[in-house]
Amino acid sequence: MAREITSLGAVRRPLFLLVLAVLAAGCGSGRSASTTTTAPPNPAQAAGGGRTIYHGTEWSVVVNGVQATALHLVGGQWRPDRSGRVKVTFLGPRGTVAPVFQMAAELSAKTPLVESALWVDGVELLEKGGGLSATRGTIYGAPVAALRRGRHVAVAYGRTATSGTAVARVFRVR
């Protein structure tokens, strides 16, 4: 019986080394038959300039001045979504606000909403939200610190599986 264990151990070691060699060969830095892919262009370029404040795998949000655009990656190209199928309405801030404030937006669409976000000056807020249905809801949040006096840009974004909208609003802190 001891002999069988020894012979089994003698078989395990070369088998282990063979598996290790095959795995190492597969992980080598040599040329492979895989195809190379080109990264899609910067979403800001597709939007005509600006700053990308959100860059997901299929959706991005770009702010150019006081204009926000939701872009969808279609066929390897970023395309602005101008369908209007997702409605985003700011509830606040409006006009001039205190340095500490709450921001909110209402979202609606004919199909379920799957993603939403709020930003102030390109910094995403920690949002909360809710609604009466999957197609209508409200998101809200506040900056983590008081904002400096002056002009700021708020952005609200919402999307379904196939459509998205981003809107911007300028407000002032007193």
C-alpha positions in Angstrom: 0.0 0.0 0.0 2.8 2.4 0.8 4.2 1.7 -2.7 0.9 2.9 -4.3 1.1 6.2 -2.5 4.7 6.7 -3.5 3.9 5.9 -7.1 0.8 8.2 -7.0 3.0 10.9 -5.6 5.5 10.3 -8.3 2.7 10.8 -10.9 1.3 13.9 -9.2 4.5 15.9 -9.3 5.1 15.6 -13.1 1.4 16.2 -13.7 1.5 19.3 -11.5 4.7 20.6 -13.3 3.1 19.9 -16.7 -0.1 21.9 -15.8 2.1 24.7 -14.4 4.1 24.8 -17.7 1.0 25.0 -19.8 -0.5 27.8 -17.7 2.8 29.7 -17.8 3.0 29.4 -21.6 -0.5 30.8 -21.9 0.4 33.8 -19.8 3.6 34.6 -21.8 4.3 37.9 -23.4 4.7 36.5 -26.9 2.4 37.4 -29.8 -1.1 36.0 -29.7 -3.8 35.6 -32.2 -6.1 37.9 -30.4 -7.3 41.1 -32.1 -6.4 44.5 -30.8 -9.2 47.0 -30.2 -9.0 50.7 -30.4 -10.3 52.6 -27.4 -13.3 54.8 -28.3 -12.5 58.5 -28.5 -12.9 60.8 -25.6 -16.6 61.5 -24.9 -15.8 65.3 -24.6 -14.5 65.3 -28.2 -17.8 63.7 -29.3 -19.7 66.4 -27.4 -17.8 69.2 -29.1 -15.5 69.9 -26.2 -15.9 70.3 -22.5 -15.0 68.2 -19.4 -16.1 64.6 -18.9 -17.5 64.3 -15.4 -18.8 60.8 -15.7 -17.3 58.0 -17.8 -19.0 54.6 -17.6 -18.6 51.7 -19.9 -21.6 52.6 -22.1 -22.6 56.1 -20.9 -20.8 59.4 -20.1 -21.7 62.9 -19.1 -19.8 65.9 -20.5 -20.2 69.5 -19.3 -19.2 72.3 -21.6 -19.7 75.7 -19.9 -23.3 75.6 -18.8 -24.4 72.8 -21.1 -24.5 69.1 -20.0 -24.7 66.2 -22.5 -25.4 62.5 -21.9 -23.5 60.4 -24.4 -24.1 56.7 -25.3 -21.4 54.4 -26.7 -22.8 53.0 -29.9 -20.8 51.0 -32.4 -17.5 52.1 -30.8 -18.4 55.8 -31.0 -19.8 58.2 -28.3 -23.1 59.7 -29.5 -24.9 62.5 -27.8 -28.4 61.4 -26.7 -30.8 64.1 -27.8 -33.9 61.9 -27.9 -35.5 63.6 -24.9 -36.9 60.2 -23.7 -35.6 60.8 -20.2 -37.0 64.0 -18.6 -34.7 65.6 -16.0 -36.1 68.7 -14.1 -34.1 70.6 -11.5 -36.0 71.2 -8.2 -33.1 73.1 -6.7 -30.9 75.0 -6.3 -32.4 78.1 -7.8 -30.9 81.6 -8.1 -28.7 82.4 -5.0 -28.3 80.0 -2.2 -26.5 79.6 1.2 -23.1 78.0 1.2 -24.7 74.8 2.5 -27.8 73.7 0.5 -29.5 70.7 -0.9 -29.8 69.9 -4.6 -32.6 67.8 -6.1 -34.0 66.7 -9.5 -37.0 64.9 -10.7 -36.6 62.1 -13.3 -39.1 60.5 -15.5 -39.2 58.2 -18.6 -41.6 55.7 -20.3 -39.2 52.8 -19.4 -37.5 52.1 -16.1 -34.8 54.4 -14.9 -31.6 52.5 -14.2 -29.0 55.2 -13.3 -28.9 58.8 -12.0 -26.4 61.2 -10.5 -25.9 64.8 -9.3 -22.8 67.0 -9.6 -21.7 70.4 -8.4 -18.7 71.9 -10.3 -17.9 68.4 -11.5 -17.9 66.7 -8.1 -20.5 64.0 -7.7 -22.8 64.3 -4.7 -23.8 61.4 -2.4 -27.3 61.0 -3.7 -30.4 59.5 -2.2 -33.6 59.0 -4.1 -37.0 57.3 -4.4 -40.2 57.4 -6.3 -43.6 56.0 -6.8 -42.6 53.8 -9.7 -39.5 52.6 -11.7 -40.2 55.3 -14.3 -40.6 58.3 -12.1 -38.4 59.4 -9.1 -36.5 62.2 -7.4 -32.8 62.3 -6.4 -31.3 64.7 -3.9 -28.0 65.3 -2.2 -25.8 68.0 -0.7 -22.1 68.9 -1.1 -19.9 67.5 1.7 -18.6 71.0 2.5 -19.8 74.6 2.2 -19.3 76.0 -1.2 -17.3 79.2 -1.8 -19.1 82.4 -2.8 -19.8 82.9 -6.5 -21.0 81.1 -9.5 -21.3 77.3 -9.6 -22.7 74.7 -12.1 -25.0 71.9 -11.0 -25.6 68.9 -13.3 -28.4 66.3 -13.0 -28.4 63.0 -15.0 -30.7 60.1 -15.5 -31.0 57.3 -17.9 -32.9 54.2 -18.9 -31.3 51.1 -20.6 -31.4 52.9 -24.0 -31.8 56.7 -23.4 -30.2 59.3 -21.2 -30.4 63.0 -20.4 -28.1 65.4 -18.6 -29.0 69.0 -17.7 -27.0 71.8 -16.2 -28.0 74.8 -14.1 -26.0 77.8 -13.0 -26.5 79.1 -9.4 -24.7 81.4 -7.1 -23.6 81.1 -3.4 -23.9 84.2 -1.3 
